[in-house]
Amino acid sequence: MTTQTASIPVEAGPVEAAQTRQRRRFTVSDYYAMADAGILAHTERVELLDGEIIIMAPIGSRHAFCVAWLNGMLVLALAERAIVYVQNPITLDSGSEPQPDIAVVVLRDGYANAHPGPDDVLLLIEVADSTLDADRNEKLPLYARAGIPEIWIVNLRDRRVEVCTEPVDGAYANVRHCAVGDSVAPRHFPDIALPVERIIPA
């Protein structure tokens, strides 16, 4: 007599379940379609990073003042040489459309029809306090991968500017830390030297 043993299905444990879970990544087109359909509230601050919709952190007063102050200095210094964008989208690729605090882009027509792309960007600036780790570990690699030539992370925590240049294989080969007492100048505009103590409020 042959005995048959019934196999009892075993539920996947947490690790197994995690391995079978899939993420749905969105394109820039999807992102705008969701906004048009009302899925994304127009009052909510979000950005698209590597196919994921990220809710942006609230802007504190120190952050806001630093962005406004930097914007004023750059607009005056770069009049008729470049356009200074403030907290507006930059389209890096089909899956990423971040909103850096400041973007210095080439002076040309056409931005009314499409956001600036990597070839338009001369300098991006992220002002970082609570977002410092995310700016370094999530946004910086995306900027490097897109070939953005220069990024400044204005580190409010430590009162320094982290200047990142020479994008290679998704990372910046050259990173300089400029502290109070130093000055920083955009590579495309070396005649504009901004003291760190003027960029970052005490």
PyMOL CGO cylinders between C-alpha atoms (Angstrom):
from pymol import cmd
from pymol.cgo import CYLINDER

trace = [
    CYLINDER, 0.00, 0.00, 0.00, 1.45, 3.32, -1.01, 0.3, 1, 1, 1, 1, 1, 1,
    CYLINDER, 1.45, 3.32, -1.01, 1.10, 6.21, 1.39, 0.3, 1, 1, 1, 1, 1, 1,
    CYLINDER, 1.10, 6.21, 1.39, 0.75, 9.66, -0.15, 0.3, 1, 1, 1, 1, 1, 1,
    CYLINDER, 0.75, 9.66, -0.15, 1.63, 12.76, 1.81, 0.3, 1, 1, 1, 1, 1, 1,
    CYLINDER, 1.63, 12.76, 1.81, -0.22, 15.95, 0.98, 0.3, 1, 1, 1, 1, 1, 1,
    CYLINDER, -0.22, 15.95, 0.98, 2.02, 18.99, 0.62, 0.3, 1, 1, 1, 1, 1, 1,
    CYLINDER, 2.02, 18.99, 0.62, 0.84, 21.94, 2.67, 0.3, 1, 1, 1, 1, 1, 1,
    CYLINDER, 0.84, 21.94, 2.67, 1.58, 25.33, 1.15, 0.3, 1, 1, 1, 1, 1, 1,
    CYLINDER, 1.58, 25.33, 1.15, 3.73, 27.47, 3.40, 0.3, 1, 1, 1, 1, 1, 1,
    CYLINDER, 3.73, 27.47, 3.40, 3.28, 31.21, 3.44, 0.3, 1, 1, 1, 1, 1, 1,
    CYLINDER, 3.28, 31.21, 3.44, 6.29, 33.20, 2.34, 0.3, 1, 1, 1, 1, 1, 1,
    CYLINDER, 6.29, 33.20, 2.34, 8.14, 34.81, 5.21, 0.3, 1, 1, 1, 1, 1, 1,
    CYLINDER, 8.14, 34.81, 5.21, 8.92, 38.51, 5.32, 0.3, 1, 1, 1, 1, 1, 1,
    CYLINDER, 8.92, 38.51, 5.32, 12.24, 38.10, 3.49, 0.3, 1, 1, 1, 1, 1, 1,
    CYLINDER, 12.24, 38.10, 3.49, 10.72, 35.99, 0.70, 0.3, 1, 1, 1, 1, 1, 1,
    CYLINDER, 10.72, 35.99, 0.70, 7.80, 38.38, 0.33, 0.3, 1, 1, 1, 1, 1, 1,
    CYLINDER, 7.80, 38.38, 0.33, 10.16, 41.33, 0.07, 0.3, 1, 1, 1, 1, 1, 1,
    CYLINDER, 10.16, 41.33, 0.07, 12.10, 39.58, -2.69, 0.3, 1, 1, 1, 1, 1, 1,
    CYLINDER, 12.10, 39.58, -2.69, 8.96, 39.15, -4.82, 0.3, 1, 1, 1, 1, 1, 1,
    CYLINDER, 8.96, 39.15, -4.82, 7.68, 42.70, -4.26, 0.3, 1, 1, 1, 1, 1, 1,
    CYLINDER, 7.68, 42.70, -4.26, 8.06, 44.97, -7.29, 0.3, 1, 1, 1, 1, 1, 1,
    CYLINDER, 8.06, 44.97, -7.29, 8.17, 48.71, -7.49, 0.3, 1, 1, 1, 1, 1, 1,
    CYLINDER, 8.17, 48.71, -7.49, 6.30, 50.67, -10.12, 0.3, 1, 1, 1, 1, 1, 1,
    CYLINDER, 6.30, 50.67, -10.12, 8.56, 53.38, -11.45, 0.3, 1, 1, 1, 1, 1, 1,
    CYLINDER, 8.56, 53.38, -11.45, 7.07, 56.40, -13.14, 0.3, 1, 1, 1, 1, 1, 1,
    CYLINDER, 7.07, 56.40, -13.14, 8.21, 58.42, -16.12, 0.3, 1, 1, 1, 1, 1, 1,
    CYLINDER, 8.21, 58.42, -16.12, 8.05, 62.18, -16.43, 0.3, 1, 1, 1, 1, 1, 1,
    CYLINDER, 8.05, 62.18, -16.43, 5.00, 61.70, -18.69, 0.3, 1, 1, 1, 1, 1, 1,
    CYLINDER, 5.00, 61.70, -18.69, 3.28, 59.56, -16.05, 0.3, 1, 1, 1, 1, 1, 1,
    CYLINDER, 3.28, 59.56, -16.05, 4.12, 62.18, -13.43, 0.3, 1, 1, 1, 1, 1, 1,
    CYLINDER, 4.12, 62.18, -13.43, 2.39, 64.98, -15.35, 0.3, 1, 1, 1, 1, 1, 1,
    CYLINDER, 2.39, 64.98, -15.35, -0.56, 62.76, -16.28, 0.3, 1, 1, 1, 1, 1, 1,
    CYLINDER, -0.56, 62.76, -16.28, -1.15, 62.05, -12.57, 0.3, 1, 1, 1, 1, 1, 1,
    CYLINDER, -1.15, 62.05, -12.57, -0.97, 65.76, -11.78, 0.3, 1, 1, 1, 1, 1, 1,
    CYLINDER, -0.97, 65.76, -11.78, -3.46, 66.56, -14.57, 0.3, 1, 1, 1, 1, 1, 1,
    CYLINDER, -3.46, 66.56, -14.57, -5.78, 63.82, -13.30, 0.3, 1, 1, 1, 1, 1, 1,
    CYLINDER, -5.78, 63.82, -13.30, -5.70, 65.24, -9.77, 0.3, 1, 1, 1, 1, 1, 1,
    CYLINDER, -5.70, 65.24, -9.77, -3.89, 62.22, -8.32, 0.3, 1, 1, 1, 1, 1, 1,
    CYLINDER, -3.89, 62.22, -8.32, -1.10, 64.54, -7.20, 0.3, 1, 1, 1, 1, 1, 1,
    CYLINDER, -1.10, 64.54, -7.20, -2.40, 67.58, -5.35, 0.3, 1, 1, 1, 1, 1, 1,
    CYLINDER, -2.40, 67.58, -5.35, -1.18, 70.81, -6.93, 0.3, 1, 1, 1, 1, 1, 1,
    CYLINDER, -1.18, 70.81, -6.93, -0.58, 72.21, -3.46, 0.3, 1, 1, 1, 1, 1, 1,
    CYLINDER, -0.58, 72.21, -3.46, 1.76, 69.35, -2.50, 0.3, 1, 1, 1, 1, 1, 1,
    CYLINDER, 1.76, 69.35, -2.50, 5.48, 69.84, -3.13, 0.3, 1, 1, 1, 1, 1, 1,
    CYLINDER, 5.48, 69.84, -3.13, 6.81, 66.73, -4.87, 0.3, 1, 1, 1, 1, 1, 1,
    CYLINDER, 6.81, 66.73, -4.87, 9.61, 65.84, -7.25, 0.3, 1, 1, 1, 1, 1, 1,
    CYLINDER, 9.61, 65.84, -7.25, 10.36, 62.82, -9.42, 0.3, 1, 1, 1, 1, 1, 1,
    CYLINDER, 10.36, 62.82, -9.42, 13.67, 61.10, -8.62, 0.3, 1, 1, 1, 1, 1, 1,
    CYLINDER, 13.67, 61.10, -8.62, 14.71, 58.00, -10.54, 0.3, 1, 1, 1, 1, 1, 1,
    CYLINDER, 14.71, 58.00, -10.54, 11.10, 57.02, -11.19, 0.3, 1, 1, 1, 1, 1, 1,
    CYLINDER, 11.10, 57.02, -11.19, 9.86, 57.59, -7.63, 0.3, 1, 1, 1, 1, 1, 1,
    CYLINDER, 9.86, 57.59, -7.63, 7.63, 60.44, -6.51, 0.3, 1, 1, 1, 1, 1, 1,
    CYLINDER, 7.63, 60.44, -6.51, 9.19, 62.05, -3.45, 0.3, 1, 1, 1, 1, 1, 1,
    CYLINDER, 9.19, 62.05, -3.45, 7.34, 64.39, -1.09, 0.3, 1, 1, 1, 1, 1, 1,
    CYLINDER, 7.34, 64.39, -1.09, 9.63, 67.34, -0.44, 0.3, 1, 1, 1, 1, 1, 1,
    CYLINDER, 9.63, 67.34, -0.44, 10.42, 68.51, 3.07, 0.3, 1, 1, 1, 1, 1, 1,
    CYLINDER, 10.42, 68.51, 3.07, 8.90, 71.77, 4.35, 0.3, 1, 1, 1, 1, 1, 1,
    CYLINDER, 8.90, 71.77, 4.35, 11.13, 74.79, 3.87, 0.3, 1, 1, 1, 1, 1, 1,
    CYLINDER, 11.13, 74.79, 3.87, 12.37, 76.30, 7.13, 0.3, 1, 1, 1, 1, 1, 1,
    CYLINDER, 12.37, 76.30, 7.13, 13.03, 80.02, 7.55, 0.3, 1, 1, 1, 1, 1, 1,
    CYLINDER, 13.03, 80.02, 7.55, 16.84, 79.68, 7.46, 0.3, 1, 1, 1, 1, 1, 1,
    CYLINDER, 16.84, 79.68, 7.46, 16.66, 77.58, 4.30, 0.3, 1, 1, 1, 1, 1, 1,
    CYLINDER, 16.66, 77.58, 4.30, 14.23, 80.03, 2.66, 0.3, 1, 1, 1, 1, 1, 1,
    CYLINDER, 14.23, 80.03, 2.66, 16.36, 83.06, 3.51, 0.3, 1, 1, 1, 1, 1, 1,
    CYLINDER, 16.36, 83.06, 3.51, 19.52, 81.39, 2.20, 0.3, 1, 1, 1, 1, 1, 1,
    CYLINDER, 19.52, 81.39, 2.20, 17.83, 80.56, -1.12, 0.3, 1, 1, 1, 1, 1, 1,
    CYLINDER, 17.83, 80.56, -1.12, 16.46, 84.11, -1.47, 0.3, 1, 1, 1, 1, 1, 1,
    CYLINDER, 16.46, 84.11, -1.47, 19.81, 85.68, -0.58, 0.3, 1, 1, 1, 1, 1, 1,
    CYLINDER, 19.81, 85.68, -0.58, 21.74, 83.45, -3.00, 0.3, 1, 1, 1, 1, 1, 1,
    CYLINDER, 21.74, 83.45, -3.00, 19.21, 84.14, -5.73, 0.3, 1, 1, 1, 1, 1, 1,
    CYLINDER, 19.21, 84.14, -5.73, 19.62, 87.89, -5.29, 0.3, 1, 1, 1, 1, 1, 1,
    CYLINDER, 19.62, 87.89, -5.29, 23.43, 87.71, -5.45, 0.3, 1, 1, 1, 1, 1, 1,
    CYLINDER, 23.43, 87.71, -5.45, 23.45, 85.47, -8.52, 0.3, 1, 1, 1, 1, 1, 1,
    CYLINDER, 23.45, 85.47, -8.52, 20.81, 87.45, -10.43, 0.3, 1, 1, 1, 1, 1, 1,
    CYLINDER, 20.81, 87.45, -10.43, 22.81, 90.64, -9.97, 0.3, 1, 1, 1, 1, 1, 1,
    CYLINDER, 22.81, 90.64, -9.97, 26.13, 88.99, -10.84, 0.3, 1, 1, 1, 1, 1, 1,
    CYLINDER, 26.13, 88.99, -10.84, 24.85, 87.06, -13.87, 0.3, 1, 1, 1, 1, 1, 1,
    CYLINDER, 24.85, 87.06, -13.87, 22.57, 89.64, -15.47, 0.3, 1, 1, 1, 1, 1, 1,
    CYLINDER, 22.57, 89.64, -15.47, 22.39, 88.96, -19.23, 0.3, 1, 1, 1, 1, 1, 1,
    CYLINDER, 22.39, 88.96, -19.23, 24.91, 86.09, -18.87, 0.3, 1, 1, 1, 1, 1, 1,
    CYLINDER, 24.91, 86.09, -18.87, 22.67, 83.26, -17.60, 0.3, 1, 1, 1, 1, 1, 1,
    CYLINDER, 22.67, 83.26, -17.60, 19.20, 82.61, -16.18, 0.3, 1, 1, 1, 1, 1, 1,
    CYLINDER, 19.20, 82.61, -16.18, 18.76, 81.85, -12.49, 0.3, 1, 1, 1, 1, 1, 1,
    CYLINDER, 18.76, 81.85, -12.49, 15.94, 79.40, -11.76, 0.3, 1, 1, 1, 1, 1, 1,
    CYLINDER, 15.94, 79.40, -11.76, 14.63, 79.14, -8.18, 0.3, 1, 1, 1, 1, 1, 1,
    CYLINDER, 14.63, 79.14, -8.18, 13.02, 75.87, -7.00, 0.3, 1, 1, 1, 1, 1, 1,
    CYLINDER, 13.02, 75.87, -7.00, 11.87, 75.02, -10.52, 0.3, 1, 1, 1, 1, 1, 1,
    CYLINDER, 11.87, 75.02, -10.52, 12.02, 71.66, -12.32, 0.3, 1, 1, 1, 1, 1, 1,
    CYLINDER, 12.02, 71.66, -12.32, 15.01, 70.41, -14.26, 0.3, 1, 1, 1, 1, 1, 1,
    CYLINDER, 15.01, 70.41, -14.26, 14.40, 67.39, -16.51, 0.3, 1, 1, 1, 1, 1, 1,
    CYLINDER, 14.40, 67.39, -16.51, 17.40, 65.06, -16.11, 0.3, 1, 1, 1, 1, 1, 1,
    CYLINDER, 17.40, 65.06, -16.11, 16.00, 62.09, -18.06, 0.3, 1, 1, 1, 1, 1, 1,
    CYLINDER, 16.00, 62.09, -18.06, 12.73, 60.24, -18.64, 0.3, 1, 1, 1, 1, 1, 1,
    CYLINDER, 12.73, 60.24, -18.64, 12.51, 59.23, -14.95, 0.3, 1, 1, 1, 1, 1, 1,
    CYLINDER, 12.51, 59.23, -14.95, 13.88, 62.20, -13.02, 0.3, 1, 1, 1, 1, 1, 1,
    CYLINDER, 13.88, 62.20, -13.02, 12.66, 65.76, -12.69, 0.3, 1, 1, 1, 1, 1, 1,
    CYLINDER, 12.66, 65.76, -12.69, 14.08, 67.24, -9.47, 0.3, 1, 1, 1, 1, 1, 1,
    CYLINDER, 14.08, 67.24, -9.47, 13.48, 70.78, -8.26, 0.3, 1, 1, 1, 1, 1, 1,
    CYLINDER, 13.48, 70.78, -8.26, 16.83, 72.07, -7.02, 0.3, 1, 1, 1, 1, 1, 1,
    CYLINDER, 16.83, 72.07, -7.02, 16.84, 75.19, -4.88, 0.3, 1, 1, 1, 1, 1, 1,
    CYLINDER, 16.84, 75.19, -4.88, 18.75, 77.13, -7.53, 0.3, 1, 1, 1, 1, 1, 1,
    CYLINDER, 18.75, 77.13, -7.53, 19.75, 76.32, -11.10, 0.3, 1, 1, 1, 1, 1, 1,
    CYLINDER, 19.75, 76.32, -11.10, 21.95, 78.53, -13.25, 0.3, 1, 1, 1, 1, 1, 1,
    CYLINDER, 21.95, 78.53, -13.25, 21.12, 77.72, -16.87, 0.3, 1, 1, 1, 1, 1, 1,
    CYLINDER, 21.12, 77.72, -16.87, 22.38, 78.92, -20.23, 0.3, 1, 1, 1, 1, 1, 1,
    CYLINDER, 22.38, 78.92, -20.23, 20.76, 82.03, -21.64, 0.3, 1, 1, 1, 1, 1, 1,
    CYLINDER, 20.76, 82.03, -21.64, 18.56, 80.91, -24.53, 0.3, 1, 1, 1, 1, 1, 1,
    CYLINDER, 18.56, 80.91, -24.53, 14.98, 80.93, -25.77, 0.3, 1, 1, 1, 1, 1, 1,
    CYLINDER, 14.98, 80.93, -25.77, 12.70, 77.93, -25.44, 0.3, 1, 1, 1, 1, 1, 1,
    CYLINDER, 12.70, 77.93, -25.44, 12.25, 77.40, -21.70, 0.3, 1, 1, 1, 1, 1, 1,
    CYLINDER, 12.25, 77.40, -21.70, 8.60, 78.42, -22.00, 0.3, 1, 1, 1, 1, 1, 1,
    CYLINDER, 8.60, 78.42, -22.00, 8.05, 75.21, -23.98, 0.3, 1, 1, 1, 1, 1, 1,
    CYLINDER, 8.05, 75.21, -23.98, 10.17, 72.75, -21.97, 0.3, 1, 1, 1, 1, 1, 1,
    CYLINDER, 10.17, 72.75, -21.97, 12.08, 72.71, -18.70, 0.3, 1, 1, 1, 1, 1, 1,
    CYLINDER, 12.08, 72.71, -18.70, 15.88, 73.00, -18.88, 0.3, 1, 1, 1, 1, 1, 1,
    CYLINDER, 15.88, 73.00, -18.88, 17.76, 69.73, -19.42, 0.3, 1, 1, 1, 1, 1, 1,
    CYLINDER, 17.76, 69.73, -19.42, 21.28, 68.61, -18.47, 0.3, 1, 1, 1, 1, 1, 1,
    CYLINDER, 21.28, 68.61, -18.47, 22.88, 70.40, -21.43, 0.3, 1, 1, 1, 1, 1, 1,
    CYLINDER, 22.88, 70.40, -21.43, 21.37, 73.69, -20.26, 0.3, 1, 1, 1, 1, 1, 1,
    CYLINDER, 21.37, 73.69, -20.26, 22.60, 73.51, -16.68, 0.3, 1, 1, 1, 1, 1, 1,
    CYLINDER, 22.60, 73.51, -16.68, 25.80, 75.32, -15.68, 0.3, 1, 1, 1, 1, 1, 1,
    CYLINDER, 25.80, 75.32, -15.68, 25.38, 75.04, -11.91, 0.3, 1, 1, 1, 1, 1, 1,
    CYLINDER, 25.38, 75.04, -11.91, 22.87, 73.50, -9.50, 0.3, 1, 1, 1, 1, 1, 1,
    CYLINDER, 22.87, 73.50, -9.50, 22.64, 74.49, -5.84, 0.3, 1, 1, 1, 1, 1, 1,
    CYLINDER, 22.64, 74.49, -5.84, 20.90, 72.49, -3.12, 0.3, 1, 1, 1, 1, 1, 1,
    CYLINDER, 20.90, 72.49, -3.12, 20.48, 74.22, 0.25, 0.3, 1, 1, 1, 1, 1, 1,
    CYLINDER, 20.48, 74.22, 0.25, 20.49, 71.45, 2.83, 0.3, 1, 1, 1, 1, 1, 1,
    CYLINDER, 20.49, 71.45, 2.83, 19.66, 71.14, 6.50, 0.3, 1, 1, 1, 1, 1, 1,
    CYLINDER, 19.66, 71.14, 6.50, 17.25, 68.28, 7.27, 0.3, 1, 1, 1, 1, 1, 1,
    CYLINDER, 17.25, 68.28, 7.27, 17.67, 67.11, 3.65, 0.3, 1, 1, 1, 1, 1, 1,
    CYLINDER, 17.67, 67.11, 3.65, 21.48, 66.90, 3.76, 0.3, 1, 1, 1, 1, 1, 1,
    CYLINDER, 21.48, 66.90, 3.76, 21.73, 63.10, 3.65, 0.3, 1, 1, 1, 1, 1, 1,
    CYLINDER, 21.73, 63.10, 3.65, 19.15, 62.80, 0.88, 0.3, 1, 1, 1, 1, 1, 1,
    CYLINDER, 19.15, 62.80, 0.88, 20.84, 65.50, -1.19, 0.3, 1, 1, 1, 1, 1, 1,
    CYLINDER, 20.84, 65.50, -1.19, 24.20, 63.76, -0.88, 0.3, 1, 1, 1, 1, 1, 1,
    CYLINDER, 24.20, 63.76, -0.88, 23.07, 60.16, -1.28, 0.3, 1, 1, 1, 1, 1, 1,
    CYLINDER, 23.07, 60.16, -1.28, 20.03, 60.36, -3.55, 0.3, 1, 1, 1, 1, 1, 1,
    CYLINDER, 20.03, 60.36, -3.55, 20.13, 63.52, -5.63, 0.3, 1, 1, 1, 1, 1, 1,
    CYLINDER, 20.13, 63.52, -5.63, 23.88, 63.92, -6.11, 0.3, 1, 1, 1, 1, 1, 1,
    CYLINDER, 23.88, 63.92, -6.11, 24.29, 60.56, -7.94, 0.3, 1, 1, 1, 1, 1, 1,
    CYLINDER, 24.29, 60.56, -7.94, 21.38, 61.46, -10.24, 0.3, 1, 1, 1, 1, 1, 1,
    CYLINDER, 21.38, 61.46, -10.24, 22.99, 64.79, -11.07, 0.3, 1, 1, 1, 1, 1, 1,
    CYLINDER, 22.99, 64.79, -11.07, 26.34, 63.10, -11.73, 0.3, 1, 1, 1, 1, 1, 1,
    CYLINDER, 26.34, 63.10, -11.73, 24.72, 60.43, -13.90, 0.3, 1, 1, 1, 1, 1, 1,
    CYLINDER, 24.72, 60.43, -13.90, 23.07, 63.18, -15.97, 0.3, 1, 1, 1, 1, 1, 1,
    CYLINDER, 23.07, 63.18, -15.97, 26.42, 64.93, -16.41, 0.3, 1, 1, 1, 1, 1, 1,
    CYLINDER, 26.42, 64.93, -16.41, 25.57, 68.13, -14.53, 0.3, 1, 1, 1, 1, 1, 1,
    CYLINDER, 25.57, 68.13, -14.53, 29.01, 69.80, -14.41, 0.3, 1, 1, 1, 1, 1, 1,
    CYLINDER, 29.01, 69.80, -14.41, 28.85, 71.44, -11.01, 0.3, 1, 1, 1, 1, 1, 1,
    CYLINDER, 28.85, 71.44, -11.01, 26.76, 71.07, -7.85, 0.3, 1, 1, 1, 1, 1, 1,
    CYLINDER, 26.76, 71.07, -7.85, 26.96, 73.11, -4.67, 0.3, 1, 1, 1, 1, 1, 1,
    CYLINDER, 26.96, 73.11, -4.67, 25.48, 71.64, -1.52, 0.3, 1, 1, 1, 1, 1, 1,
    CYLINDER, 25.48, 71.64, -1.52, 25.03, 74.54, 0.87, 0.3, 1, 1, 1, 1, 1, 1,
    CYLINDER, 25.03, 74.54, 0.87, 25.41, 72.69, 4.16, 0.3, 1, 1, 1, 1, 1, 1,
    CYLINDER, 25.41, 72.69, 4.16, 23.55, 74.78, 6.73, 0.3, 1, 1, 1, 1, 1, 1,
    CYLINDER, 23.55, 74.78, 6.73, 24.39, 72.35, 9.55, 0.3, 1, 1, 1, 1, 1, 1,
    CYLINDER, 24.39, 72.35, 9.55, 28.15, 72.83, 9.31, 0.3, 1, 1, 1, 1, 1, 1,
    CYLINDER, 28.15, 72.83, 9.31, 28.19, 76.26, 7.62, 0.3, 1, 1, 1, 1, 1, 1,
    CYLINDER, 28.19, 76.26, 7.62, 30.13, 75.14, 4.58, 0.3, 1, 1, 1, 1, 1, 1,
    CYLINDER, 30.13, 75.14, 4.58, 29.63, 74.74, 0.84, 0.3, 1, 1, 1, 1, 1, 1,
    CYLINDER, 29.63, 74.74, 0.84, 30.39, 71.34, -0.68, 0.3, 1, 1, 1, 1, 1, 1,
    CYLINDER, 30.39, 71.34, -0.68, 31.49, 71.99, -4.27, 0.3, 1, 1, 1, 1, 1, 1,
    CYLINDER, 31.49, 71.99, -4.27, 31.15, 68.90, -6.49, 0.3, 1, 1, 1, 1, 1, 1,
    CYLINDER, 31.15, 68.90, -6.49, 32.63, 68.85, -10.00, 0.3, 1, 1, 1, 1, 1, 1,
    CYLINDER, 32.63, 68.85, -10.00, 33.84, 66.37, -12.65, 0.3, 1, 1, 1, 1, 1, 1,
    CYLINDER, 33.84, 66.37, -12.65, 30.97, 63.86, -12.92, 0.3, 1, 1, 1, 1, 1, 1,
    CYLINDER, 30.97, 63.86, -12.92, 32.26, 60.36, -13.73, 0.3, 1, 1, 1, 1, 1, 1,
    CYLINDER, 32.26, 60.36, -13.73, 30.24, 57.10, -13.64, 0.3, 1, 1, 1, 1, 1, 1,
    CYLINDER, 30.24, 57.10, -13.64, 27.47, 58.47, -11.43, 0.3, 1, 1, 1, 1, 1, 1,
    CYLINDER, 27.47, 58.47, -11.43, 29.72, 60.24, -8.92, 0.3, 1, 1, 1, 1, 1, 1,
    CYLINDER, 29.72, 60.24, -8.92, 31.68, 63.48, -8.64, 0.3, 1, 1, 1, 1, 1, 1,
    CYLINDER, 31.68, 63.48, -8.64, 35.42, 62.94, -8.81, 0.3, 1, 1, 1, 1, 1, 1,
    CYLINDER, 35.42, 62.94, -8.81, 36.26, 66.28, -7.21, 0.3, 1, 1, 1, 1, 1, 1,
    CYLINDER, 36.26, 66.28, -7.21, 34.58, 67.45, -3.98, 0.3, 1, 1, 1, 1, 1, 1,
    CYLINDER, 34.58, 67.45, -3.98, 35.83, 70.52, -2.11, 0.3, 1, 1, 1, 1, 1, 1,
    CYLINDER, 35.83, 70.52, -2.11, 34.58, 71.66, 1.29, 0.3, 1, 1, 1, 1, 1, 1,
    CYLINDER, 34.58, 71.66, 1.29, 34.62, 75.44, 1.59, 0.3, 1, 1, 1, 1, 1, 1,
    CYLINDER, 34.62, 75.44, 1.59, 34.19, 76.86, 5.08, 0.3, 1, 1, 1, 1, 1, 1,
    CYLINDER, 34.19, 76.86, 5.08, 33.64, 80.35, 6.50, 0.3, 1, 1, 1, 1, 1, 1,
    CYLINDER, 33.64, 80.35, 6.50, 36.63, 82.42, 5.39, 0.3, 1, 1, 1, 1, 1, 1,
    CYLINDER, 36.63, 82.42, 5.39, 36.70, 80.76, 1.95, 0.3, 1, 1, 1, 1, 1, 1,
    CYLINDER, 36.70, 80.76, 1.95, 35.07, 81.94, -1.25, 0.3, 1, 1, 1, 1, 1, 1,
    CYLINDER, 35.07, 81.94, -1.25, 33.44, 79.88, -3.98, 0.3, 1, 1, 1, 1, 1, 1,
    CYLINDER, 33.44, 79.88, -3.98, 33.07, 80.75, -7.65, 0.3, 1, 1, 1, 1, 1, 1,
    CYLINDER, 33.07, 80.75, -7.65, 31.14, 78.86, -10.35, 0.3, 1, 1, 1, 1, 1, 1,
    CYLINDER, 31.14, 78.86, -10.35, 33.47, 77.15, -12.82, 0.3, 1, 1, 1, 1, 1, 1,
    CYLINDER, 33.47, 77.15, -12.82, 31.65, 78.78, -15.74, 0.3, 1, 1, 1, 1, 1, 1,
    CYLINDER, 31.65, 78.78, -15.74, 31.89, 82.21, -14.09, 0.3, 1, 1, 1, 1, 1, 1,
    CYLINDER, 31.89, 82.21, -14.09, 35.22, 82.31, -12.23, 0.3, 1, 1, 1, 1, 1, 1,
    CYLINDER, 35.22, 82.31, -12.23, 35.03, 86.09, -11.88, 0.3, 1, 1, 1, 1, 1, 1,
    CYLINDER, 35.03, 86.09, -11.88, 32.13, 85.71, -9.41, 0.3, 1, 1, 1, 1, 1, 1,
    CYLINDER, 32.13, 85.71, -9.41, 33.57, 84.83, -6.01, 0.3, 1, 1, 1, 1, 1, 1,
    CYLINDER, 33.57, 84.83, -6.01, 31.03, 84.49, -3.20, 0.3, 1, 1, 1, 1, 1, 1,
    CYLINDER, 31.03, 84.49, -3.20, 32.27, 84.38, 0.40, 0.3, 1, 1, 1, 1, 1, 1,
    CYLINDER, 32.27, 84.38, 0.40, 30.81, 81.44, 2.31, 0.3, 1, 1, 1, 1, 1, 1,
    CYLINDER, 30.81, 81.44, 2.31, 29.82, 83.72, 5.20, 0.3, 1, 1, 1, 1, 1, 1,
    CYLINDER, 29.82, 83.72, 5.20, 27.64, 85.69, 2.75, 0.3, 1, 1, 1, 1, 1, 1,
    CYLINDER, 27.64, 85.69, 2.75, 26.05, 82.56, 1.31, 0.3, 1, 1, 1, 1, 1, 1,
    CYLINDER, 26.05, 82.56, 1.31, 25.14, 80.98, 4.66, 0.3, 1, 1, 1, 1, 1, 1,
    CYLINDER, 25.14, 80.98, 4.66, 23.39, 83.06, 7.32, 0.3, 1, 1, 1, 1, 1, 1,
    CYLINDER, 23.39, 83.06, 7.32, 24.90, 82.87, 10.81, 0.3, 1, 1, 1, 1, 1, 1,
]
cmd.load_cgo(trace, "trace")
